[in-house]
């Protein structure tokens, strides 16, 4: 190597080092910005919680029986902040109130035959609409991300308060969706998610409810355990398409132990049977008049959520309802 070539190589090394240092500084700055935003959200949540009254709720009195079942409630795809001809955040609030009223009424129907002492509340993700999931989304919302999140927090808090007075024990299982991510896909870690922030704040607001427990993590799935029954909870955006649901879940069954699976994401209530006889439930959304769904995937689901009842001893679902909210 000649002296000129050595000098050129040394110069390239210096330039590469400078580029690496610049990239590292940019990454560190992005991480600080994300952390600052997360810290600001939790700080604001703490201040807001100081003015929120804590309702005293008397839990439902347990009825002892070997045949007691457990209510399983799946609330998902609220899309808070989305606005259409027939849907906005106030409509969402009223529809979830209607859903909780139906849960109470249908549980009382079940109780006429056998005790239903406990419930599991599954929050399935996409609780907020977000702002940067697809181009032009900012023109289809009625609120910024901050307001979307606290609308979700307030609705969850009210629902959990009500359920804690209707059941002896309430276990809340939290899974996040793709609409809660920060930025475009791949910009930030998937676990940095507004759904998760809303769940965390809601759980802190409900910390005085001693018969309520919460299950949260940064995993892409949760397993809700109800006695001898195991339910795999995913959001549904892991699916390559609606037609690929069974193939994907049958594969998961080779390395995750579960009996059935429940998800949202597709906004259309459906159910399938797995190769091993297990069930897959797709729950609808309380949203209505989604123009994107009409135009691009030719799917229009009526507003709905899902309620089921589980026999914890036999480890199976005994009854299921699609609760229409229109």
SEKENU-323018 format. One record per residue (C-alpha): chain; residue in one letter; x, y, z; residue number from 1. Coordinates in nm, 2 decimals. Layout:
// residues N
+-------+------+--------+--------+--------+------+
| chain | resn |     c1 |     c2 |     c3 | resi |
+-------+------+--------+--------+--------+------+
|     A |    A |      X |      Y |      Z |  NUM |
...
+-------+------+--------+--------+--------+------+
//
This chain:
// residues 326
+-------+------+--------+--------+--------+------+
| chain | resn |     c1 |     c2 |     c3 | resi |
+-------+------+--------+--------+--------+------+
|     A |    X |   0.00 |   0.00 |   0.00 |    1 |
|     A |    X |   0.14 |   0.34 |  -0.10 |    2 |
|     A |    X |   0.16 |   0.64 |   0.14 |    3 |
|     A |    X |  -0.12 |   0.81 |  -0.05 |    4 |
|     A |    X |  -0.34 |   0.50 |  -0.01 |    5 |
|     A |    X |  -0.26 |   0.47 |   0.36 |    6 |
|     A |    X |  -0.35 |   0.84 |   0.40 |    7 |
|     A |    X |  -0.67 |   0.79 |   0.22 |    8 |
|     A |    X |  -0.76 |   0.48 |   0.43 |    9 |
|     A |    X |  -0.69 |   0.67 |   0.75 |   10 |
|     A |    X |  -0.91 |   0.95 |   0.63 |   11 |
|     A |    X |  -1.19 |   0.71 |   0.56 |   12 |
|     A |    X |  -1.15 |   0.56 |   0.91 |   13 |
|     A |    X |  -1.18 |   0.91 |   1.06 |   14 |
|     A |    X |  -1.49 |   0.98 |   0.86 |   15 |
|     A |    X |  -1.65 |   0.65 |   0.96 |   16 |
|     A |    X |  -1.58 |   0.72 |   1.33 |   17 |
|     A |    X |  -1.74 |   1.06 |   1.29 |   18 |
|     A |    X |  -2.04 |   0.91 |   1.12 |   19 |
|     A |    X |  -2.07 |   0.64 |   1.40 |   20 |
|     A |    X |  -2.05 |   0.91 |   1.67 |   21 |
|     A |    X |  -2.32 |   1.11 |   1.50 |   22 |
|     A |    X |  -2.55 |   0.81 |   1.47 |   23 |
|     A |    X |  -2.49 |   0.72 |   1.83 |   24 |
|     A |    X |  -2.57 |   1.07 |   1.94 |   25 |
|     A |    X |  -2.89 |   1.07 |   1.73 |   26 |
|     A |    X |  -3.00 |   0.74 |   1.88 |   27 |
|     A |    X |  -2.93 |   0.86 |   2.24 |   28 |
|     A |    X |  -3.13 |   1.18 |   2.17 |   29 |
|     A |    X |  -3.42 |   0.98 |   2.03 |   30 |
|     A |    X |  -3.42 |   0.75 |   2.34 |   31 |
|     A |    X |  -3.41 |   1.05 |   2.57 |   32 |
|     A |    X |  -3.70 |   1.21 |   2.38 |   33 |
|     A |    X |  -3.91 |   0.90 |   2.41 |   34 |
|     A |    X |  -3.84 |   0.86 |   2.78 |   35 |
|     A |    X |  -3.91 |   1.23 |   2.84 |   36 |
|     A |    X |  -4.25 |   1.18 |   2.66 |   37 |
|     A |    X |  -4.33 |   0.87 |   2.87 |   38 |
|     A |    X |  -4.23 |   1.05 |   3.19 |   39 |
|     A |    X |  -4.44 |   1.35 |   3.10 |   40 |
|     A |    X |  -4.75 |   1.12 |   3.04 |   41 |
|     A |    X |  -4.71 |   0.95 |   3.38 |   42 |
|     A |    X |  -4.65 |   1.28 |   3.56 |   43 |
|     A |    X |  -4.97 |   1.43 |   3.40 |   44 |
|     A |    X |  -5.16 |   1.11 |   3.49 |   45 |
|     A |    X |  -5.05 |   1.14 |   3.85 |   46 |
|     A |    X |  -5.17 |   1.50 |   3.87 |   47 |
|     A |    X |  -5.50 |   1.41 |   3.70 |   48 |
|     A |    X |  -5.56 |   1.13 |   3.94 |   49 |
|     A |    X |  -5.55 |   1.37 |   4.23 |   50 |
|     A |    X |  -5.88 |   1.52 |   4.12 |   51 |
|     A |    X |  -6.05 |   1.19 |   4.04 |   52 |
|     A |    X |  -6.28 |   1.07 |   4.32 |   53 |
|     A |    X |  -6.22 |   0.71 |   4.44 |   54 |
|     A |    X |  -6.55 |   0.54 |   4.46 |   55 |
|     A |    X |  -6.61 |   0.29 |   4.74 |   56 |
|     A |    X |  -6.74 |  -0.03 |   4.60 |   57 |
|     A |    X |  -6.88 |  -0.33 |   4.80 |   58 |
|     A |    X |  -6.77 |  -0.65 |   4.62 |   59 |
|     A |    X |  -7.03 |  -0.92 |   4.53 |   60 |
|     A |    X |  -7.08 |  -1.18 |   4.80 |   61 |
|     A |    X |  -6.94 |  -1.52 |   4.70 |   62 |
|     A |    X |  -7.18 |  -1.81 |   4.68 |   63 |
|     A |    X |  -7.01 |  -2.13 |   4.75 |   64 |
|     A |    X |  -7.07 |  -2.41 |   4.50 |   65 |
|     A |    X |  -6.86 |  -2.67 |   4.32 |   66 |
|     A |    X |  -7.04 |  -2.56 |   3.99 |   67 |
|     A |    X |  -6.95 |  -2.19 |   4.00 |   68 |
|     A |    X |  -6.84 |  -2.05 |   3.66 |   69 |
|     A |    X |  -6.63 |  -1.74 |   3.57 |   70 |
|     A |    X |  -6.74 |  -1.45 |   3.35 |   71 |
|     A |    X |  -6.49 |  -1.37 |   3.07 |   72 |
|     A |    X |  -6.53 |  -1.02 |   2.91 |   73 |
|     A |    X |  -6.33 |  -0.92 |   2.60 |   74 |
|     A |    X |  -6.32 |  -0.55 |   2.54 |   75 |
|     A |    X |  -6.10 |  -0.45 |   2.24 |   76 |
|     A |    X |  -6.05 |  -0.22 |   1.94 |   77 |
|     A |    X |  -6.21 |   0.09 |   2.10 |   78 |
|     A |    X |  -6.03 |   0.32 |   1.85 |   79 |
|     A |    X |  -6.08 |   0.62 |   2.09 |   80 |
|     A |    X |  -6.04 |   0.94 |   1.90 |   81 |
|     A |    X |  -6.16 |   0.80 |   1.57 |   82 |
|     A |    X |  -6.45 |   1.01 |   1.43 |   83 |
|     A |    X |  -6.70 |   0.90 |   1.16 |   84 |
|     A |    X |  -7.07 |   0.96 |   1.08 |   85 |
|     A |    X |  -7.19 |   0.75 |   1.37 |   86 |
|     A |    X |  -6.88 |   0.72 |   1.60 |   87 |
|     A |    X |  -6.68 |   0.94 |   1.83 |   88 |
|     A |    X |  -6.54 |   0.93 |   2.19 |   89 |
|     A |    X |  -6.88 |   1.01 |   2.35 |   90 |
|     A |    X |  -7.05 |   0.73 |   2.15 |   91 |
|     A |    X |  -6.76 |   0.50 |   2.26 |   92 |
|     A |    X |  -6.82 |   0.59 |   2.62 |   93 |
|     A |    X |  -7.20 |   0.52 |   2.60 |   94 |
|     A |    X |  -7.14 |   0.19 |   2.41 |   95 |
|     A |    X |  -6.90 |   0.05 |   2.67 |   96 |
|     A |    X |  -7.14 |   0.15 |   2.94 |   97 |
|     A |    X |  -7.41 |  -0.04 |   2.75 |   98 |
|     A |    X |  -7.17 |  -0.34 |   2.73 |   99 |
|     A |    X |  -7.10 |  -0.34 |   3.10 |  100 |
|     A |    X |  -7.48 |  -0.32 |   3.16 |  101 |
|     A |    X |  -7.53 |  -0.62 |   2.94 |  102 |
|     A |    X |  -7.25 |  -0.81 |   3.12 |  103 |
|     A |    X |  -7.43 |  -0.76 |   3.45 |  104 |
|     A |    X |  -7.77 |  -0.85 |   3.31 |  105 |
|     A |    X |  -7.64 |  -1.17 |   3.13 |  106 |
|     A |    X |  -7.44 |  -1.27 |   3.44 |  107 |
|     A |    X |  -7.76 |  -1.25 |   3.65 |  108 |
|     A |    X |  -7.93 |  -1.48 |   3.40 |  109 |
|     A |    X |  -7.65 |  -1.73 |   3.45 |  110 |
|     A |    X |  -7.67 |  -1.69 |   3.82 |  111 |
|     A |    X |  -8.03 |  -1.80 |   3.82 |  112 |
|     A |    X |  -7.89 |  -2.15 |   3.74 |  113 |
|     A |    X |  -7.54 |  -2.15 |   3.90 |  114 |
|     A |    X |  -7.31 |  -1.91 |   4.09 |  115 |
|     A |    X |  -7.08 |  -1.67 |   3.89 |  116 |
|     A |    X |  -6.86 |  -1.52 |   4.15 |  117 |
|     A |    X |  -6.55 |  -1.40 |   3.96 |  118 |
|     A |    X |  -6.48 |  -1.24 |   3.63 |  119 |
|     A |    X |  -6.18 |  -1.20 |   3.40 |  120 |
|     A |    X |  -6.17 |  -0.87 |   3.20 |  121 |
|     A |    X |  -5.95 |  -0.89 |   2.89 |  122 |
|     A |    X |  -5.84 |  -0.56 |   2.73 |  123 |
|     A |    X |  -5.73 |  -0.65 |   2.38 |  124 |
|     A |    X |  -5.56 |  -0.35 |   2.24 |  125 |
|     A |    X |  -5.62 |  -0.07 |   1.99 |  126 |
|     A |    X |  -5.80 |   0.12 |   2.26 |  127 |
|     A |    X |  -5.67 |   0.44 |   2.11 |  128 |
|     A |    X |  -5.69 |   0.54 |   1.74 |  129 |
|     A |    X |  -5.34 |   0.68 |   1.73 |  130 |
|     A |    X |  -5.22 |   0.95 |   1.49 |  131 |
|     A |    X |  -4.95 |   0.80 |   1.26 |  132 |
|     A |    X |  -5.06 |   0.45 |   1.18 |  133 |
|     A |    X |  -5.14 |   0.53 |   0.82 |  134 |
|     A |    X |  -5.09 |   0.84 |   0.60 |  135 |
|     A |    X |  -5.37 |   1.10 |   0.65 |  136 |
|     A |    X |  -5.49 |   0.95 |   0.98 |  137 |
|     A |    X |  -5.46 |   1.29 |   1.15 |  138 |
|     A |    X |  -5.75 |   1.41 |   0.95 |  139 |
|     A |    X |  -5.98 |   1.13 |   1.07 |  140 |
|     A |    X |  -5.95 |   1.19 |   1.45 |  141 |
|     A |    X |  -6.12 |   1.43 |   1.69 |  142 |
|     A |    X |  -5.85 |   1.44 |   1.96 |  143 |
|     A |    X |  -5.48 |   1.43 |   2.01 |  144 |
|     A |    X |  -5.31 |   1.12 |   2.14 |  145 |
|     A |    X |  -5.30 |   1.26 |   2.50 |  146 |
|     A |    X |  -5.68 |   1.31 |   2.51 |  147 |
|     A |    X |  -5.74 |   0.97 |   2.34 |  148 |
|     A |    X |  -5.54 |   0.80 |   2.61 |  149 |
|     A |    X |  -5.72 |   0.97 |   2.90 |  150 |
|     A |    X |  -6.06 |   0.90 |   2.75 |  151 |
|     A |    X |  -5.96 |   0.53 |   2.75 |  152 |
|     A |    X |  -5.83 |   0.55 |   3.11 |  153 |
|     A |    X |  -6.15 |   0.70 |   3.23 |  154 |
|     A |    X |  -6.37 |   0.44 |   3.05 |  155 |
|     A |    X |  -6.16 |   0.15 |   3.18 |  156 |
|     A |    X |  -6.17 |   0.30 |   3.53 |  157 |
|     A |    X |  -6.55 |   0.32 |   3.53 |  158 |
|     A |    X |  -6.59 |  -0.03 |   3.39 |  159 |
|     A |    X |  -6.36 |  -0.18 |   3.65 |  160 |
|     A |    X |  -6.53 |   0.01 |   3.93 |  161 |
|     A |    X |  -6.87 |  -0.13 |   3.82 |  162 |
|     A |    X |  -6.74 |  -0.49 |   3.78 |  163 |
|     A |    X |  -6.57 |  -0.48 |   4.12 |  164 |
|     A |    X |  -6.91 |  -0.43 |   4.28 |  165 |
|     A |    X |  -7.07 |  -0.71 |   4.08 |  166 |
|     A |    X |  -6.81 |  -0.98 |   4.13 |  167 |
|     A |    X |  -6.60 |  -1.11 |   4.42 |  168 |
|     A |    X |  -6.28 |  -1.11 |   4.22 |  169 |
|     A |    X |  -6.19 |  -0.92 |   3.90 |  170 |
|     A |    X |  -5.88 |  -1.01 |   3.71 |  171 |
|     A |    X |  -5.78 |  -0.77 |   3.43 |  172 |
|     A |    X |  -5.56 |  -0.90 |   3.15 |  173 |
|     A |    X |  -5.40 |  -0.64 |   2.94 |  174 |
|     A |    X |  -5.27 |  -0.68 |   2.58 |  175 |
|     A |    X |  -5.17 |  -0.39 |   2.35 |  176 |
|     A |    X |  -5.24 |  -0.33 |   1.98 |  177 |
|     A |    X |  -5.08 |  -0.17 |   1.68 |  178 |
|     A |    X |  -5.27 |   0.16 |   1.69 |  179 |
|     A |    X |  -5.11 |   0.24 |   2.03 |  180 |
|     A |    X |  -4.76 |   0.24 |   1.89 |  181 |
|     A |    X |  -4.55 |   0.56 |   1.89 |  182 |
|     A |    X |  -4.46 |   0.67 |   1.54 |  183 |
|     A |    X |  -4.46 |   0.45 |   1.23 |  184 |
|     A |    X |  -4.40 |   0.08 |   1.25 |  185 |
|     A |    X |  -4.03 |   0.02 |   1.35 |  186 |
|     A |    X |  -3.96 |   0.37 |   1.46 |  187 |
|     A |    X |  -3.98 |   0.28 |   1.83 |  188 |
|     A |    X |  -3.98 |  -0.04 |   2.04 |  189 |
|     A |    X |  -4.32 |  -0.21 |   2.00 |  190 |
|     A |    X |  -4.36 |  -0.22 |   2.38 |  191 |
|     A |    X |  -4.36 |   0.16 |   2.39 |  192 |
|     A |    X |  -4.73 |   0.17 |   2.34 |  193 |
|     A |    X |  -5.01 |   0.41 |   2.44 |  194 |
|     A |    X |  -5.24 |   0.12 |   2.52 |  195 |
|     A |    X |  -4.99 |   0.00 |   2.79 |  196 |
|     A |    X |  -4.97 |   0.35 |   2.93 |  197 |
|     A |    X |  -5.35 |   0.37 |   2.96 |  198 |
|     A |    X |  -5.36 |   0.03 |   3.13 |  199 |
|     A |    X |  -5.09 |   0.13 |   3.38 |  200 |
|     A |    X |  -5.26 |   0.46 |   3.47 |  201 |
|     A |    X |  -5.60 |   0.29 |   3.50 |  202 |
|     A |    X |  -5.45 |   0.02 |   3.73 |  203 |
|     A |    X |  -5.30 |   0.28 |   3.95 |  204 |
|     A |    X |  -5.64 |   0.47 |   3.97 |  205 |
|     A |    X |  -5.81 |   0.14 |   4.07 |  206 |
|     A |    X |  -5.54 |   0.04 |   4.32 |  207 |
|     A |    X |  -5.79 |   0.10 |   4.61 |  208 |
|     A |    X |  -6.01 |  -0.18 |   4.48 |  209 |
|     A |    X |  -5.88 |  -0.47 |   4.68 |  210 |
|     A |    X |  -6.07 |  -0.74 |   4.48 |  211 |
|     A |    X |  -5.91 |  -0.63 |   4.15 |  212 |
|     A |    X |  -5.58 |  -0.77 |   4.01 |  213 |
|     A |    X |  -5.40 |  -0.68 |   3.70 |  214 |
|     A |    X |  -5.19 |  -0.88 |   3.45 |  215 |
|     A |    X |  -4.96 |  -0.67 |   3.23 |  216 |
|     A |    X |  -4.63 |  -0.72 |   3.05 |  217 |
|     A |    X |  -4.44 |  -0.61 |   2.73 |  218 |
|     A |    X |  -4.49 |  -0.96 |   2.57 |  219 |
|     A |    X |  -4.68 |  -0.98 |   2.24 |  220 |
|     A |    X |  -4.93 |  -1.22 |   2.40 |  221 |
|     A |    X |  -5.08 |  -1.30 |   2.74 |  222 |
|     A |    X |  -5.22 |  -1.63 |   2.88 |  223 |
|     A |    X |  -5.52 |  -1.59 |   3.10 |  224 |
|     A |    X |  -5.55 |  -1.88 |   3.34 |  225 |
|     A |    X |  -5.90 |  -1.96 |   3.48 |  226 |
|     A |    X |  -5.87 |  -2.27 |   3.69 |  227 |
|     A |    X |  -5.79 |  -2.56 |   3.45 |  228 |
|     A |    X |  -5.86 |  -2.33 |   3.15 |  229 |
|     A |    X |  -5.59 |  -2.14 |   2.96 |  230 |
|     A |    X |  -5.68 |  -1.87 |   2.71 |  231 |
|     A |    X |  -5.42 |  -1.72 |   2.47 |  232 |
|     A |    X |  -5.48 |  -1.35 |   2.43 |  233 |
|     A |    X |  -5.33 |  -1.17 |   2.13 |  234 |
|     A |    X |  -5.43 |  -0.85 |   1.96 |  235 |
|     A |    X |  -5.44 |  -0.99 |   1.61 |  236 |
|     A |    X |  -5.21 |  -0.77 |   1.41 |  237 |
|     A |    X |  -4.96 |  -1.06 |   1.42 |  238 |
|     A |    X |  -5.17 |  -1.23 |   1.15 |  239 |
|     A |    X |  -5.06 |  -1.19 |   0.79 |  240 |
|     A |    X |  -5.43 |  -1.18 |   0.69 |  241 |
|     A |    X |  -5.77 |  -1.28 |   0.81 |  242 |
|     A |    X |  -5.75 |  -1.60 |   0.61 |  243 |
|     A |    X |  -5.42 |  -1.69 |   0.78 |  244 |
|     A |    X |  -5.55 |  -1.69 |   1.14 |  245 |
|     A |    X |  -5.58 |  -2.06 |   1.18 |  246 |
|     A |    X |  -5.24 |  -2.15 |   1.03 |  247 |
|     A |    X |  -5.07 |  -1.90 |   1.26 |  248 |
|     A |    X |  -5.24 |  -2.01 |   1.58 |  249 |
|     A |    X |  -5.19 |  -2.38 |   1.51 |  250 |
|     A |    X |  -4.82 |  -2.30 |   1.48 |  251 |
|     A |    X |  -4.83 |  -2.11 |   1.82 |  252 |
|     A |    X |  -4.99 |  -2.42 |   1.98 |  253 |
|     A |    X |  -4.66 |  -2.61 |   1.92 |  254 |
|     A |    X |  -4.47 |  -2.39 |   2.17 |  255 |
|     A |    X |  -4.74 |  -2.21 |   2.38 |  256 |
|     A |    X |  -4.97 |  -2.40 |   2.62 |  257 |
|     A |    X |  -5.33 |  -2.29 |   2.58 |  258 |
|     A |    X |  -5.68 |  -2.43 |   2.52 |  259 |
|     A |    X |  -5.84 |  -2.15 |   2.32 |  260 |
|     A |    X |  -5.74 |  -1.82 |   2.17 |  261 |
|     A |    X |  -5.91 |  -1.48 |   2.16 |  262 |
|     A |    X |  -5.82 |  -1.16 |   1.95 |  263 |
|     A |    X |  -5.96 |  -0.85 |   1.80 |  264 |
|     A |    X |  -5.80 |  -0.63 |   1.53 |  265 |
|     A |    X |  -6.03 |  -0.74 |   1.24 |  266 |
|     A |    X |  -6.34 |  -0.56 |   1.38 |  267 |
|     A |    X |  -6.57 |  -0.85 |   1.28 |  268 |
|     A |    X |  -6.69 |  -1.11 |   1.53 |  269 |
|     A |    X |  -6.59 |  -1.46 |   1.40 |  270 |
|     A |    X |  -6.49 |  -1.80 |   1.54 |  271 |
|     A |    X |  -6.28 |  -2.09 |   1.41 |  272 |
|     A |    X |  -6.19 |  -2.44 |   1.53 |  273 |
|     A |    X |  -5.82 |  -2.53 |   1.57 |  274 |
|     A |    X |  -5.66 |  -2.86 |   1.46 |  275 |
|     A |    X |  -5.66 |  -2.98 |   1.82 |  276 |
|     A |    X |  -6.02 |  -2.90 |   1.87 |  277 |
|     A |    X |  -5.95 |  -2.56 |   2.05 |  278 |
|     A |    X |  -6.15 |  -2.25 |   1.96 |  279 |
|     A |    X |  -6.04 |  -1.92 |   1.82 |  280 |
|     A |    X |  -6.26 |  -1.62 |   1.88 |  281 |
|     A |    X |  -6.23 |  -1.29 |   1.69 |  282 |
|     A |    X |  -6.41 |  -1.01 |   1.87 |  283 |
|     A |    X |  -6.57 |  -0.70 |   1.70 |  284 |
|     A |    X |  -6.52 |  -0.33 |   1.78 |  285 |
|     A |    X |  -6.76 |  -0.07 |   1.93 |  286 |
|     A |    X |  -6.66 |   0.15 |   1.63 |  287 |
|     A |    X |  -6.90 |   0.21 |   1.34 |  288 |
|     A |    X |  -6.89 |   0.35 |   0.99 |  289 |
|     A |    X |  -6.52 |   0.28 |   0.93 |  290 |
|     A |    X |  -6.46 |   0.41 |   0.58 |  291 |
|     A |    X |  -6.12 |   0.25 |   0.55 |  292 |
|     A |    X |  -6.27 |  -0.09 |   0.62 |  293 |
|     A |    X |  -6.54 |  -0.04 |   0.36 |  294 |
|     A |    X |  -6.31 |   0.08 |   0.09 |  295 |
|     A |    X |  -6.00 |  -0.13 |   0.13 |  296 |
|     A |    X |  -6.09 |  -0.46 |   0.30 |  297 |
|     A |    X |  -6.47 |  -0.47 |   0.22 |  298 |
|     A |    X |  -6.56 |  -0.55 |   0.58 |  299 |
|     A |    X |  -6.81 |  -0.37 |   0.78 |  300 |
|     A |    X |  -6.88 |  -0.51 |   1.13 |  301 |
|     A |    X |  -7.16 |  -0.39 |   1.35 |  302 |
|     A |    X |  -7.05 |  -0.25 |   1.69 |  303 |
|     A |    X |  -7.00 |  -0.53 |   1.93 |  304 |
|     A |    X |  -6.79 |  -0.68 |   2.21 |  305 |
|     A |    X |  -6.78 |  -1.04 |   2.36 |  306 |
|     A |    X |  -6.89 |  -1.21 |   2.68 |  307 |
|     A |    X |  -6.83 |  -1.57 |   2.76 |  308 |
|     A |    X |  -6.86 |  -1.80 |   3.07 |  309 |
|     A |    X |  -6.60 |  -2.06 |   3.17 |  310 |
|     A |    X |  -6.62 |  -2.37 |   3.37 |  311 |
|     A |    X |  -6.28 |  -2.35 |   3.56 |  312 |
|     A |    X |  -6.29 |  -2.72 |   3.67 |  313 |
|     A |    X |  -6.36 |  -2.88 |   3.33 |  314 |
|     A |    X |  -6.15 |  -2.61 |   3.16 |  315 |
|     A |    X |  -6.38 |  -2.51 |   2.88 |  316 |
|     A |    X |  -6.62 |  -2.23 |   2.77 |  317 |
|     A |    X |  -6.98 |  -2.31 |   2.85 |  318 |
|     A |    X |  -7.16 |  -2.02 |   2.70 |  319 |
|     A |    X |  -7.07 |  -1.73 |   2.46 |  320 |
|     A |    X |  -7.24 |  -1.41 |   2.36 |  321 |
|     A |    X |  -7.17 |  -1.15 |   2.09 |  322 |
|     A |    X |  -7.30 |  -0.83 |   2.26 |  323 |
|     A |    X |  -7.43 |  -0.59 |   1.99 |  324 |
|     A |    X |  -7.39 |  -0.23 |   2.08 |  325 |
|     A |    X |  -7.58 |  -0.05 |   1.80 |  326 |
+-------+------+--------+--------+--------+------+
//
